[in-house]
Structures are given as structure tokens and as C-alpha cells.
Amino acid sequence: MRKVRDYDAELRALNDKARSLKAKRVEQLGQLVAATGADTLDAETLAGVLLDAIGSKDASAKEAWRAKGAGFFQRRGKKGGGAASIDGSDASAEPGGDAAGGSGATANG
């Protein structure tokens, strides 16, 4: 006889996992804001800067921002694992990867 699957329990487990992943991402983004010093900006200014970055069509500006961000994580990694505390990876991870949402996730939502 086949074992009966508990779909409700499986769905609850998936929802719990999704909630946990979302909370971890929010925490990492908060750590990133603090690590870059952007926490000194008021919320409206920070939101405006991010909205401008998302809406920018200038590919060269986006590449310059990505390179600057990658350099930030490389410097933080050399200072004793600072990048690892933000993105959960080690210093040998590829810069510009999915570090705290990465350069692509922030722009894509």
C-alpha cells in the first residue's frame, strides 16, 4: 500500500522555507546598506537613489556601479571576512555574483 502524502504539511514547510529565505534576504540588504554607509541617508534619499539606478538605461554607468560594488566586496573580504558577513559567502566567491542580491537582483527587483 502506498504512503499517503500530507500535502498540507508539505505546503506549510515550503511556505516556512520561503518566509525564511525572504527574511534572510531582507537582513542581508540591511547589512549591505549599513556596510556601505548608506544608512546615514534618510529613507527618501536612499529610495530615490535606488529608483534612479533601477530606471537608468545607461549601460556604461551600470557597469561602473557594478565594478565599484565588486571592488567594495573585494576590499571587505581582505579586511577579515567583511563581505562574508554581508552576503554569506567566503572571500573567494566571484565578485559581482549574488552577493546580497547582487548587482542584478537589485536592478531586477
N, C-alpha and C positions, 0 to 999 in steps of 0.2 A: 504494500500500500504506500502511496506517495505521501510525503510530509506536506501538510497544509502550510502555505506561506502566510505570514502575518503582514499583509500589505500596509496596514495602519502603522505598525511598528517600524517598518522599513521607511515609510514616508516621514515619520517623526524623526528617525535617525538622519535622513537626508536633509530635512529642514534644520535640525540642530547643527549639522556639519556646515550648511550654507550660512547660517547665522554666525557660527564661529569664524568662518573664513572672512565674512564681511567685517566682523568686529576686529579681526587681526589686521585687515587692510586699513581700516579707519585709524587704528592705533599707529600703524607704520606711517601713514600720511601725516599724522600729528607729530610723530618723531621727526619726520623729514622737515616739516615746517619749522620746528624748534631748532634742529641741527643747522639749518641754513640761515637762521636768524630772522626768518620771515615772521616769527611770532611777535616781533616788535611792531609790525604793521597793524593798523586796525583792520577789522574783518572786511570792511567795504573796499579798502585799498587792495588788500590781498585778492579778494574776489575779482576786482577789476583787472588786476594784472593777469590772473589766470584766464579770465574770459578773453582778454586781448590775445594771449598766447594761443588759446584754442581757435580763435577766429582768424588768426594770421594765415595768409596764403603765401607768405614769403618763405620759400624753401631754404634759402641760404640763412635766414635768421633762425629758423627752426634747427638747422644743422649746427649753427653756432651755439644755440642754447643746449643742444644735446651734448656737444663736445665739452662745453663748460660744466655741465652736470656730471659727465663721465669723469672729468678731472677732479671734481669735488669728491666723488666717491673713491677715486684712487688715492687722493690725499688723506681722506678719512681712514682708509684702510691701513695706510702707513703709520698713522698715529696710534695704532693699538686696537684695531678692530672696530673703529667708529662706524664704518659702513655696515659691518656685520650686525651691529646693534639696531640699525635702521631697517635694513632690508632682509635680515635673517640669513644672509649668505655669508660666505667667507671672502677674504680679500682677493682670492684667486678667481672669483667669479668674473665673467665678462662684463666690463663696464658698459653701461647702456643697455644691459639686459633688463630683466623685470625687477628692478630694484625699487621697492615701494611703489609699485605701479609702473615703474619705468618711464622712459620718455614718451613711449607710445600710448600707454594706458591713460595717462593724464589727458592727453590731447583727444583721445577717443571716448572718454567718459568713463 
